[in-house]
Protein backbone atom coordinates (compact mmCIF):
# COMPACT_ATOMS: atom_id res chain seq x y z
CA UNK A 1 0.00 0.00 0.00
CA UNK A 2 1.49 3.24 -1.14
CA UNK A 3 -0.02 5.33 1.63
CA UNK A 4 1.60 3.00 4.17
CA UNK A 5 5.02 3.31 2.49
CA UNK A 6 4.61 7.08 2.33
CA UNK A 7 3.64 7.23 5.99
CA UNK A 8 6.89 5.53 6.96
CA UNK A 9 9.07 7.45 4.53
CA UNK A 10 9.63 4.70 2.00
CA UNK A 11 8.30 6.70 -0.89
CA UNK A 12 10.52 8.88 -3.07
CA UNK A 13 9.43 12.08 -4.77
CA UNK A 14 9.76 10.33 -8.14
CA UNK A 15 7.10 7.82 -7.07
CA UNK A 16 3.88 9.77 -7.62
CA UNK A 17 1.17 7.75 -5.93
CA UNK A 18 -2.20 7.49 -7.63
CA UNK A 19 -4.34 7.04 -4.54
CA UNK A 20 -7.52 6.83 -6.59
CA UNK A 21 -6.28 3.85 -8.59
CA UNK A 22 -4.87 2.30 -5.46
CA UNK A 23 -8.26 2.70 -3.79
CA UNK A 24 -10.03 1.06 -6.74
CA UNK A 25 -7.73 -1.93 -6.50
CA UNK A 26 -8.22 -2.25 -2.76
CA UNK A 27 -11.98 -1.91 -3.11
CA UNK A 28 -12.07 -4.61 -5.77
CA UNK A 29 -9.99 -6.87 -3.51
CA UNK A 30 -12.42 -6.36 -0.63
CA UNK A 31 -10.03 -4.33 1.51
CA UNK A 32 -12.63 -1.68 2.27
CA UNK A 33 -11.02 0.20 5.14
CA UNK A 34 -7.71 0.44 3.28
CA UNK A 35 -9.58 1.57 0.15
CA UNK A 36 -11.31 4.26 2.17
CA UNK A 37 -7.92 5.53 3.36
CA UNK A 38 -6.62 5.68 -0.21
CA UNK A 39 -9.74 7.45 -1.47
CA UNK A 40 -9.49 10.00 1.35
CA UNK A 41 -5.88 10.67 0.35
CA UNK A 42 -7.00 11.05 -3.27
CA UNK A 43 -9.63 13.53 -2.13
CA UNK A 44 -6.93 15.60 -0.42
CA UNK A 45 -5.21 15.90 -3.79
CA UNK A 46 -8.46 16.68 -5.62
CA UNK A 47 -10.88 18.24 -3.12
CA UNK A 48 -14.52 17.74 -4.05
CA UNK A 49 -13.78 15.44 -6.98
CA UNK A 50 -17.11 13.71 -7.74
CA UNK A 51 -15.44 10.50 -8.94
CA UNK A 52 -13.48 10.16 -5.71
CA UNK A 53 -16.50 11.03 -3.58
CA UNK A 54 -18.57 8.44 -5.40
CA UNK A 55 -15.98 5.74 -4.68
CA UNK A 56 -15.97 6.79 -1.04
CA UNK A 57 -19.76 6.40 -0.98
CA UNK A 58 -19.50 2.95 -2.54
CA UNK A 59 -16.92 1.98 0.06
CA UNK A 60 -19.09 3.28 2.90
CA UNK A 61 -21.94 1.16 1.55
CA UNK A 62 -19.79 -1.95 1.47
CA UNK A 63 -18.74 -1.52 5.11
CA UNK A 64 -22.30 -0.85 6.22
CA UNK A 65 -22.00 2.89 6.83
CA UNK A 66 -25.14 3.62 4.79
CA UNK A 67 -25.91 7.01 6.36
CA UNK A 68 -22.42 8.22 5.44
CA UNK A 69 -22.80 6.69 1.98
CA UNK A 70 -26.08 8.54 1.36
CA UNK A 71 -24.58 11.80 2.63
CA UNK A 72 -21.60 11.37 0.31
CA UNK A 73 -23.78 10.52 -2.71
CA UNK A 74 -25.79 13.69 -2.02
CA UNK A 75 -22.52 15.66 -1.95
CA UNK A 76 -21.68 14.21 -5.36
CA UNK A 77 -25.07 15.30 -6.70
CA UNK A 78 -24.55 18.82 -5.33
CA UNK A 79 -21.42 19.07 -7.46
CA UNK A 80 -22.79 17.15 -10.46
CA UNK A 81 -26.59 16.74 -10.52
CA UNK A 82 -26.33 14.35 -13.47
CA UNK A 83 -23.89 11.93 -11.77
CA UNK A 84 -25.51 8.64 -12.77
CA UNK A 85 -23.61 6.53 -10.26
CA UNK A 86 -24.71 8.70 -7.36
CA UNK A 87 -28.35 8.44 -8.45
CA UNK A 88 -27.98 4.66 -8.71
CA UNK A 89 -26.35 4.32 -5.30
CA UNK A 90 -28.88 6.58 -3.59
CA UNK A 91 -31.79 4.76 -5.22
CA UNK A 92 -30.80 1.45 -3.71
CA UNK A 93 -29.95 2.95 -0.33
CA UNK A 94 -33.40 4.58 -0.27
CA UNK A 95 -35.05 1.37 -1.39
CA UNK A 96 -33.31 -0.49 1.43
CA UNK A 97 -34.70 2.12 3.85
CA UNK A 98 -38.24 1.70 2.48
CA UNK A 99 -38.24 5.09 0.77
CA UNK A 100 -39.74 3.90 -2.50
CA UNK A 101 -40.71 7.32 -3.91
CA UNK A 102 -37.16 8.60 -3.44
CA UNK A 103 -35.79 5.39 -4.95
CA UNK A 104 -38.04 5.77 -8.01
CA UNK A 105 -36.94 9.38 -8.48
CA UNK A 106 -33.25 8.44 -8.42
CA UNK A 107 -33.70 5.37 -10.63
CA UNK A 108 -35.42 7.57 -13.21
CA UNK A 109 -32.59 10.12 -12.99
CA UNK A 110 -30.04 7.32 -13.42
CA UNK A 111 -31.85 5.93 -16.45
CA UNK A 112 -32.19 9.36 -18.10
CA UNK A 113 -28.51 9.21 -19.01
CA UNK A 114 -27.10 5.85 -17.97
CA UNK A 115 -23.43 4.99 -18.38
CA UNK A 116 -22.72 3.43 -21.78
CA UNK A 117 -19.74 1.24 -20.97
CA UNK A 118 -20.20 -2.56 -21.08
CA UNK A 119 -19.28 -2.93 -17.40
CA UNK A 120 -22.27 -0.77 -16.43
CA UNK A 121 -24.83 -2.71 -18.48
CA UNK A 122 -25.75 -5.06 -15.63
CA UNK A 123 -26.41 -2.02 -13.39
CA UNK A 124 -28.57 -0.42 -16.07
CA UNK A 125 -30.55 -3.65 -16.48
CA UNK A 126 -30.92 -3.96 -12.70
CA UNK A 127 -32.16 -0.37 -12.44
CA UNK A 128 -34.70 -0.95 -15.22
CA UNK A 129 -36.04 -4.13 -13.58
CA UNK A 130 -36.22 -2.49 -10.17
CA UNK A 131 -37.97 0.61 -11.51
CA UNK A 132 -40.49 -1.53 -13.40
CA UNK A 133 -41.22 -3.51 -10.21
CA UNK A 134 -41.60 -0.34 -8.12
CA UNK A 135 -43.82 1.43 -10.63
CA UNK A 136 -45.86 -1.75 -11.09
CA UNK A 137 -46.35 -2.01 -7.32
CA UNK A 138 -47.38 1.63 -7.11
CA UNK A 139 -49.80 1.15 -10.01
CA UNK A 140 -51.44 -1.86 -8.37
CA UNK A 141 -52.35 -0.02 -5.16
N, C-alpha and C positions, 0 to 999 in steps of 0.2 A: 504494500500500500504506500503510495507516494506521500500521502499526508503524514504517515508515520515516519517515513525516512526524513521528511523535511523537518518534522518536529524534533528529531534527534540529530539534526545537522548532517545527515548523510545525503543531501541533495545539493548538487552544484548549480550555479547560476545558469549554466548551459542546458541543464535539464529542466525545460519548461514543462510543468505538470499540467495536464488537461484534466482537471478535477471532474468536469462534467462527464467525459468519457470514462474515467475511472469509476465514477458513481454508477453509470449505466452498466458497466461490467459487474460491479458488486451487486447491484440490484438483480441483475439476471441470474447471478450465482446464489441468490437468496441471502446475501449478507446485508440485511436491511439497515442495521444500525451503522455499519461502516459506510454504506452507500449514502446514508443521510449526512454523515460527516463530510464526505466528498462533495455532495451537492451543496452543502452550506458553504464550503470553501469556494466552490464555483460561483456561488451567489455573491461572495465577497468581491470576486473579481469582476462580476457583471451584475451589480445591484439591480433588482427588479426584473431580471431577465425572465420572461414568461416561460420559456422552455425549461429553465432550471427550476422555477417555482412549480411547474407542472410535475416534474420528476420528484420533487420533494413531496408534493401531495400524494402521488402514487405510492411513494415509500411510506408515508404516514398511514395510508390505507392498509398497506401490507402488514404493518406492525400493530394495527388495531387502533391507531389514534385518529378515529374518523372525524372527530370535531375539528382537530387541527387540519386534517386533509380538506374538509369542506371550506374552512377558513382560507386555506392556501389556494384552493381552486377559485374561490371568489376573488382573491387578490389577482389571480391571473386574468379573470374576466374584467376586472377594473382596468387593467392595462391593455387588454386585447379582447373586446367583447365577442369577437368571432372565433376565439380559441376553441376549436372543436373538441380537443381532448379534455379541456376543463368542463365543457358542457356534458360530455360523456361521463366523466368521473362523478360530477355532482349529481347527475341523473340517477346513477345507481346508489350513491350514498343516500339520496333522498328516498329512493324506493325502499331501501333497507330500513329507513326510519318511518316508513308508512306515509310518506308525503307524496302521494301519487300525482297530484296536480303539478307540483314542482318538478317531479321526475318527467312528466309528459312535456312540460315546457322546455326542459333542457334536452330531452331526446329530440324534440322537433328542431331546436337550435342546432344540435349536432348534425342532424340529417339535412339541414339546409345547405351546408357546404362540408360534407364529410371528407376526410382524408382520402386521397386517391391511390396511395401506395398499396401494393399487394398484401403487405403485412397487416394493414388496417382493415382489410375486407371482412375478416371474421367479426371485428367489433361493429362494423357497419351493419352486417347481417343480424348480429345480436340486438343492436339498437332497434332495427326495423321490427324484428319479432316481438321484442318487449313493448314497443310503442303500440303495435297492433293489438297485443293482448290487453294493454291498459286501456286503450280507446274502446276496444270491444267490451271490456268489463264496464266501463263508464256508460256505454251505449245500452247495455242490458238493464241497468238499474233505472 
